[in-house]
Amino acid sequence: MRVIDLSHSIGRGMSCYPGTPLPQSVPFCTIEADGFNERMLTFSSHTGTHVDLPLHMFREGLSLDAFGVEQFVGRGVVLDMEDAGGGAISLARLLPHRDLIEGADFVLLHSGWARHWGTQRYLSGYPVLSLEAAEWLAGLRLKGIGVDTVSVDPADSEGYPVHTLFLAKGTLIVENLVYHDRRLFGTGFQFFCLPLKLEGAEAAPVRAVAVPDD
């Protein structure tokens, strides 16, 4: 079975959304002092490759523990949107892939922006879905939408309309994906974005992977 990692590592040199603190990992116990190693980890729920839940945008929204584990697993498809550059991904760009989209639980967008991971460039100017495209996708009852950028809304967004559209429908948002294997593009696979089982969480890091049908 071939398993393809779609996740960034959490550690030094990673990118975090502006204002989100960098993760910290410090020794808590050592073999020399305690006979075993253990570390204290401190990071935001939106660190690295992570999933957003409705509570992220809505005061009474559902938190992570309101979703069964099956919500984080399903048929996935990666759509190559790299030619969008830093502009909007329009509905016209999605419609040629309609059959693939309608057969999927998770629609993952490849913009190529992950090449800027770990640099200041990654945090602004990235492509996002147009509101028309987001509204269309939000109406398809997908389990989730995934992007290889720091957010589904522009960095200077007011009101976070794309977040709001998806999360109002209970559609998961997976951010900071990375696609190393172009053989996934335009094909179907099993997608897993299993989060830490955190009570009351509005988001959580995930280990996102694809398992191709072959």
C-alpha positions as CSV (number, residue, x, y, z in Angstrom):
1,M,0.0,0.0,0.0
2,R,1.4,3.4,-1.0
3,V,0.8,6.2,1.5
4,I,1.7,9.8,0.5
5,D,2.2,12.4,3.2
6,L,0.5,15.7,2.5
7,S,1.6,17.4,5.8
8,H,4.3,19.9,6.7
9,S,6.5,19.2,9.7
10,I,6.0,21.2,12.9
11,G,9.3,22.6,14.0
12,R,11.9,25.2,13.4
13,G,11.7,27.4,10.3
14,M,8.0,26.6,9.7
15,S,5.4,29.1,8.6
16,C,2.7,30.3,11.0
17,Y,-0.3,32.6,10.3
18,P,0.6,36.2,11.2
19,G,0.1,36.6,14.9
20,T,0.2,32.9,15.7
21,P,3.1,32.0,17.9
22,L,5.8,29.7,16.7
23,P,5.7,26.2,18.3
24,Q,8.0,25.3,21.1
25,S,9.5,21.9,22.0
26,V,11.6,21.8,25.1
27,P,13.0,18.8,27.1
28,F,10.8,17.9,30.1
29,C,12.6,14.7,31.1
30,T,15.9,13.3,29.9
31,I,17.5,9.8,29.9
32,E,20.3,11.2,32.0
33,A,18.1,12.6,34.7
34,D,15.0,10.5,34.6
35,G,15.8,7.4,32.6
36,F,13.6,8.4,29.6
37,N,13.0,11.3,27.2
38,E,9.9,13.4,27.3
39,R,9.3,16.8,25.8
40,M,6.9,19.7,26.5
41,L,5.1,20.9,23.4
42,T,3.4,24.3,23.1
43,F,1.7,25.3,19.9
44,S,-1.6,26.9,18.6
45,S,-4.4,24.7,17.4
46,H,-3.8,26.3,14.0
47,T,-0.2,25.2,13.7
48,G,1.1,23.5,10.6
49,T,-1.2,21.3,8.5
50,H,-4.5,21.6,10.4
51,V,-8.3,21.4,10.2
52,D,-10.7,24.2,11.0
53,L,-14.1,23.4,12.6
54,P,-17.2,25.6,12.7
55,L,-16.4,26.9,16.3
56,H,-13.5,28.7,14.7
57,M,-15.9,31.2,13.2
58,F,-19.2,30.8,15.0
59,R,-19.8,31.4,18.8
60,E,-22.2,28.4,18.9
61,G,-20.4,26.4,16.2
62,L,-19.6,22.7,16.5
63,S,-16.2,21.8,18.0
64,L,-14.0,19.0,16.9
65,D,-15.4,16.5,19.3
66,A,-18.9,16.9,17.8
67,F,-17.7,15.2,14.6
68,G,-17.3,11.5,14.3
69,V,-13.9,10.2,13.1
70,E,-15.5,9.3,9.8
71,Q,-15.8,13.0,9.0
72,F,-12.0,13.2,8.6
73,V,-11.8,10.3,6.0
74,G,-13.1,10.0,2.5
75,R,-12.5,10.2,-1.2
76,G,-10.2,12.9,-2.2
77,V,-9.1,14.6,-5.4
78,V,-6.3,17.2,-6.0
79,L,-7.0,19.8,-8.6
80,D,-4.1,21.6,-10.2
81,M,-4.7,25.3,-9.9
82,E,-1.1,26.5,-10.1
83,D,-1.8,28.7,-13.1
84,A,-4.0,30.9,-10.9
85,G,-0.8,32.5,-9.6
86,G,-1.6,34.9,-6.8
87,G,-5.1,35.7,-8.1
88,A,-8.5,34.2,-7.4
89,I,-9.4,30.7,-8.3
90,S,-12.6,31.2,-10.2
91,L,-15.6,29.0,-10.7
92,A,-14.7,28.7,-14.4
93,R,-11.4,27.1,-13.3
94,L,-13.3,24.5,-11.3
95,L,-16.1,23.5,-13.7
96,P,-14.0,21.5,-16.1
97,H,-13.3,19.2,-13.1
98,R,-16.9,18.9,-12.1
99,D,-17.1,15.1,-12.5
100,L,-14.1,14.6,-10.2
101,I,-15.4,17.2,-7.7
102,E,-18.8,15.7,-7.5
103,G,-17.4,12.2,-6.9
104,A,-15.2,13.4,-4.0
105,D,-15.6,14.0,-0.3
106,F,-12.6,16.2,-0.1
107,V,-11.5,18.7,-2.8
108,L,-7.9,19.7,-2.4
109,L,-6.5,22.6,-4.3
110,H,-2.9,22.7,-5.5
111,S,-1.7,26.2,-6.1
112,G,2.0,25.6,-5.8
113,W,2.2,28.0,-2.9
114,A,3.8,25.4,-0.6
115,R,7.1,26.2,-2.4
116,H,7.2,29.4,-0.3
117,W,6.8,27.5,3.0
118,G,9.2,28.7,5.7
119,T,9.5,32.2,4.1
120,Q,7.7,35.5,4.6
121,R,6.4,35.2,1.0
122,Y,4.2,32.3,2.1
123,L,2.1,34.5,4.4
124,S,0.5,36.9,1.8
125,G,-0.4,37.1,-1.9
126,Y,-1.4,33.5,-2.1
127,P,-4.4,32.5,-4.4
128,V,-7.8,31.9,-2.8
129,L,-11.1,30.8,-4.1
130,S,-13.4,33.5,-5.5
131,L,-16.6,33.9,-3.5
132,E,-18.6,32.5,-6.4
133,A,-16.3,29.4,-6.5
134,A,-16.5,29.0,-2.8
135,E,-20.3,29.3,-2.8
136,W,-20.6,26.6,-5.4
137,L,-18.3,24.2,-3.6
138,A,-20.1,24.9,-0.3
139,G,-23.3,23.8,-1.9
140,L,-22.0,20.3,-2.8
141,R,-22.1,18.9,0.8
142,L,-18.4,18.0,0.7
143,K,-16.8,16.7,3.9
144,G,-13.9,19.2,3.4
145,I,-11.9,21.5,1.3
146,G,-8.1,21.6,1.4
147,V,-5.5,24.2,0.4
148,D,-1.7,24.4,0.2
149,T,-1.8,27.9,1.6
150,V,-1.9,29.5,5.1
151,S,-5.6,30.3,4.8
152,V,-8.7,30.1,2.5
153,D,-9.1,33.9,2.9
154,P,-6.6,36.6,2.0
155,A,-4.2,37.6,4.8
156,D,-5.9,41.1,4.9
157,S,-9.5,39.7,4.8
158,E,-12.2,41.4,6.8
159,G,-14.9,39.0,7.9
160,Y,-13.3,35.9,6.5
161,P,-16.1,35.2,4.0
162,V,-14.7,31.9,2.6
163,H,-14.1,30.4,6.0
164,T,-17.7,31.5,6.9
165,L,-19.2,29.9,3.8
166,F,-17.7,26.5,4.4
167,L,-17.9,26.3,8.1
168,A,-21.6,27.4,8.1
169,K,-22.2,24.2,6.1
170,G,-20.1,22.0,8.4
171,T,-17.5,21.6,5.7
172,L,-14.0,21.1,7.1
173,I,-11.2,23.4,6.0
174,V,-7.7,21.8,5.9
175,E,-4.9,24.4,5.5
176,N,-1.2,24.2,4.9
177,L,-1.2,21.0,2.8
178,V,1.7,20.1,0.5
179,Y,1.7,17.9,-2.5
180,H,5.0,16.2,-3.3
181,D,3.6,13.7,-5.8
182,R,2.0,15.1,-8.9
183,R,0.7,11.7,-9.7
184,L,-2.2,12.5,-7.4
185,F,-3.4,15.3,-9.5
186,G,-6.7,14.6,-11.2
187,T,-7.1,11.2,-9.7
188,G,-9.1,9.7,-6.9
189,F,-7.7,8.4,-3.6
190,Q,-8.5,7.9,0.0
191,F,-7.8,11.0,2.0
192,F,-7.2,11.0,5.8
193,C,-6.8,14.2,7.9
194,L,-7.1,12.8,11.4
195,P,-6.7,15.4,14.1
196,L,-5.7,15.1,17.7
197,K,-8.8,14.2,19.8
198,L,-9.1,17.5,21.6
199,E,-12.2,18.4,23.6
200,G,-13.9,21.6,22.6
201,A,-11.3,22.5,19.9
202,E,-12.1,24.9,17.1
203,A,-9.1,23.5,15.1
204,A,-6.4,20.9,15.5
205,P,-3.2,19.9,13.7
206,V,-3.7,16.8,11.4
207,R,-1.5,14.3,9.7
208,A,-2.9,14.5,6.2
209,V,-2.2,11.6,3.9
210,A,-3.4,10.2,0.6
211,V,-3.7,6.5,-0.2
212,P,-3.9,6.0,-4.0
213,D,-6.2,3.4,-5.4
214,D,-3.3,1.5,-6.9
